[in-house]
Amino acid sequence: SVPLLQAARKRNSLNLLELSEAELEEQFVRGDGPGGQATNKTNNCVVLKHIPSGIVVKCHQTRSVEKNRKIAREILQEKVDLFYKGEDSDVFKQKKAAEKQKQEKKRRAKENLERKKLFKEMQQLNKE
């Protein structure tokens, strides 16, 4: 089971719910993490809150406030979509598909490793 809100931030989602600016509360705060003076003196971290659902997103991926605002809106839109649609959301379906592919890849890698191991054992037996 995939936690719903952690599945957000996956690209190519087409059927997302639209957000109106009236439903959003936006703040600019100081970011945290590495960066020293550049981080400590600038308010370029964007905190967006979707008032009806109470979902809060904090974005400090770039130095640019405008880019952070755009990214924060994309993330918030996907999280709100997940919140209201749940397992019917495109974001959730993409996350499930990616998880399935990852498991399949792991399974194939494990099978290949077993084959190699058997092959080496056979070579050892043939040498003796």
KENU-362369 format. One record per residue (C-alpha): residue number from 0; chain; x, y, z. Coordinates in pm, 1 decimal, always signed. Example, Ala and Ser with C-alpha at 12.3 -4.5 7.8 and 13.67 -1.06 7.14 Angstrom:
# KENU-362369
PT   num   chaine          X          Y          Z
PT     0        A    +1230.0     -450.0     +780.0
PT     1        A    +1367.0     -106.0     +714.0
This chain:
# KENU-362369
PT   num   chaine          X          Y          Z
PT     0        A       +0.0       +0.0       +0.0
PT     1        A     +143.3     +333.6     -111.8
PT     2        A      +80.8     +631.9     +116.5
PT     3        A     -137.7     +855.6      -97.8
PT     4        A      +30.9    +1190.1      -43.0
PT     5        A     +377.8    +1044.2     -100.1
PT     6        A     +277.4     +941.9     -450.4
PT     7        A     +258.9    +1305.6     -558.3
PT     8        A     +520.1    +1478.0     -773.8
PT     9        A     +502.4    +1235.9    -1064.9
PT    10        A     +496.3    +1397.2    -1408.5
PT    11        A     +261.3    +1346.5    -1706.4
PT    12        A      -59.5    +1347.4    -1504.0
PT    13        A     -337.0    +1469.4    -1729.7
PT    14        A     -662.3    +1464.6    -1527.5
PT    15        A     -566.2    +1676.5    -1227.4
PT    16        A     -815.2    +1886.1    -1035.9
PT    17        A     -778.8    +2258.3    -1101.0
PT    18        A     -681.7    +2490.3     -815.5
PT    19        A     -817.0    +2841.6     -786.6
PT    20        A     -595.8    +3113.3     -642.8
PT    21        A     -871.5    +3202.5     -392.8
PT    22        A     -825.8    +2859.7     -227.9
PT    23        A     -450.6    +2911.1     -180.0
PT    24        A     -258.8    +3081.3      +97.3
PT    25        A      +99.8    +3166.7       +2.2
PT    26        A     +395.3    +3261.3     +222.4
PT    27        A     +761.5    +3324.8     +153.4
PT    28        A     +998.3    +3208.6     +425.1
PT    29        A    +1367.1    +3144.6     +469.7
PT    30        A    +1469.5    +2805.5     +344.0
PT    31        A    +1678.9    +2557.9     +537.1
PT    32        A    +1963.3    +2329.6     +449.1
PT    33        A    +2302.3    +2397.0     +289.5
PT    34        A    +2380.5    +2725.8     +119.6
PT    35        A    +2509.5    +2949.3     +395.9
PT    36        A    +2446.7    +3320.4     +357.9
PT    37        A    +2255.9    +3273.6      +30.2
PT    38        A    +1998.6    +3064.7     +216.7
PT    39        A    +2000.8    +3248.8     +548.7
PT    40        A    +1927.4    +3598.1     +413.5
PT    41        A    +1672.2    +3536.5     +138.7
PT    42        A    +1303.5    +3447.5     +164.8
PT    43        A    +1286.2    +3231.4     -146.0
PT    44        A    +1121.3    +2924.0       +8.2
PT    45        A     +752.1    +2906.0      -86.1
PT    46        A     +491.0    +2764.6     +152.3
PT    47        A     +154.3    +2699.6      -14.2
PT    48        A     -156.8    +2593.3     +174.3
PT    49        A     -475.2    +2463.4      +13.9
PT    50        A     -734.2    +2602.6     +255.5
PT    51        A    -1026.9    +2359.3     +188.5
PT    52        A     -819.2    +2042.8     +235.5
PT    53        A     -552.5    +2179.8     +471.8
PT    54        A     -266.9    +2039.9     +260.0
PT    55        A      +57.9    +2234.8     +297.0
PT    56        A     +351.0    +2222.9      +52.1
PT    57        A     +693.1    +2373.5     +110.7
PT    58        A     +921.6    +2423.8     -189.0
PT    59        A    +1284.3    +2538.9     -179.8
PT    60        A    +1429.4    +2357.2     -480.7
PT    61        A    +1580.8    +2656.9     -658.4
PT    62        A    +1706.9    +3005.3     -573.0
PT    63        A    +1433.3    +3163.8     -782.3
PT    64        A    +1110.3    +3253.0     -603.7
PT    65        A     +913.5    +3231.7     -928.8
PT    66        A    +1038.9    +2882.4    -1009.4
PT    67        A     +967.6    +2770.4     -653.4
PT    68        A     +613.9    +2913.0     -677.3
PT    69        A     +551.3    +2720.2     -998.6
PT    70        A     +692.8    +2394.0     -862.6
PT    71        A     +499.0    +2432.2     -536.5
PT    72        A     +172.8    +2478.2     -729.9
PT    73        A     +240.8    +2165.3     -938.4
PT    74        A     +313.1    +1957.5     -628.2
PT    75        A      +10.6    +2096.8     -445.6
PT    76        A     -215.3    +2029.0     -743.1
PT    77        A     -106.0    +1665.3     -751.8
PT    78        A     -146.2    +1623.4     -374.6
PT    79        A     -493.7    +1778.8     -379.0
PT    80        A     -586.4    +1550.2     -668.7
PT    81        A     -468.9    +1250.3     -464.7
PT    82        A     -653.4    +1377.2     -157.9
PT    83        A     -989.4    +1400.9     -334.7
PT    84        A     -965.5    +1116.8     -588.6
PT    85        A     -764.3     +868.2     -383.2
PT    86        A     -688.5     +547.5     -575.5
PT    87        A     -873.7     +677.7     -883.8
PT    88        A     -612.3     +951.6     -928.6
PT    89        A     -376.1     +932.5    -1227.7
PT    90        A      -85.2    +1016.2     -995.9
PT    91        A     -165.3     +713.8     -777.6
PT    92        A     -197.2     +486.7    -1081.4
PT    93        A     +140.3     +602.2    -1215.8
PT    94        A     +303.0     +541.8     -878.9
PT    95        A     +157.0     +189.5     -862.4
PT    96        A     +275.1     +113.0    -1218.4
PT    97        A     +627.1     +238.9    -1140.4
PT    98        A     +635.1      +27.6     -824.9
PT    99        A     +527.4     -279.2    -1022.2
PT   100        A     +802.6     -219.8    -1281.5
PT   101        A    +1059.9     -183.4    -1006.9
PT   102        A     +954.8     -514.0     -849.1
PT   103        A     +966.0     -686.8    -1188.7
PT   104        A    +1315.4     -549.0    -1252.6
PT   105        A    +1430.4     -674.3     -912.0
PT   106        A    +1285.0    -1018.6     -982.2
PT   107        A    +1463.1    -1042.5    -1319.6
PT   108        A    +1793.8     -930.0    -1167.0
PT   109        A    +1760.3    -1195.3     -898.2
PT   110        A    +1689.3    -1463.7    -1161.0
PT   111        A    +1994.7    -1357.0    -1363.2
PT   112        A    +2211.3    -1371.6    -1052.7
PT   113        A    +2090.2    -1727.2     -982.9
PT   114        A    +2164.6    -1829.6    -1343.6
PT   115        A    +2517.0    -1689.3    -1321.0
PT   116        A    +2572.0    -1870.0     -993.9
PT   117        A    +2457.0    -2200.7    -1143.5
PT   118        A    +2672.2    -2146.0    -1451.5
PT   119        A    +2982.5    -2088.4    -1238.3
PT   120        A    +2908.2    -2401.1    -1037.5
PT   121        A    +2874.9    -2600.2    -1359.3
PT   122        A    +3209.9    -2464.0    -1481.9
PT   123        A    +3374.3    -2565.5    -1153.8
PT   124        A    +3234.5    -2917.6    -1187.0
PT   125        A    +3356.2    -2945.5    -1546.9
PT   126        A    +3709.5    -2838.8    -1449.2
PT   127        A    +3731.5    -3109.4    -1184.3
